[in-house]
Amino acid sequence: MTIKTIEQLVKFISDNFTSISDEDYYNICFKSLGLITSKPKSVTEAIAEIKKYYDLVKDLPAGWERPLFALNENDFDE
């Protein structure tokens, strides 16, 4: 299956989250969206992160640099 839309990515992650390895999760997010990330603890966190990153980059023209990392507000909580 080739993931071509954000809807396909969200559905695939939602349906397969528990069976996807950390490495496969990284590769799927990077190859489909350009998102450099590690696998979150839950599918809810994963979908939220994917949608947040997509909202940041969806309107960028082709060829523009994208943010390397999408940070969640909890990334800075200690």
Sequence and secondary structure as in RCSB ss.txt:
>XXXX:A:sequence
MTIKTIEQLVKFISDNFTSISDEDYYNICFKSLGLITSKPKSVTEAIAEIKKYYDLVKDLPAGWERPLFALNEND
FDE
>XXXX:A:secstr
    SHHHHHHHHHHHGGGS HHHHHHHHHHHH       SSHHHHHHHHHHHHHHHTTS TT    S    GGG
G  
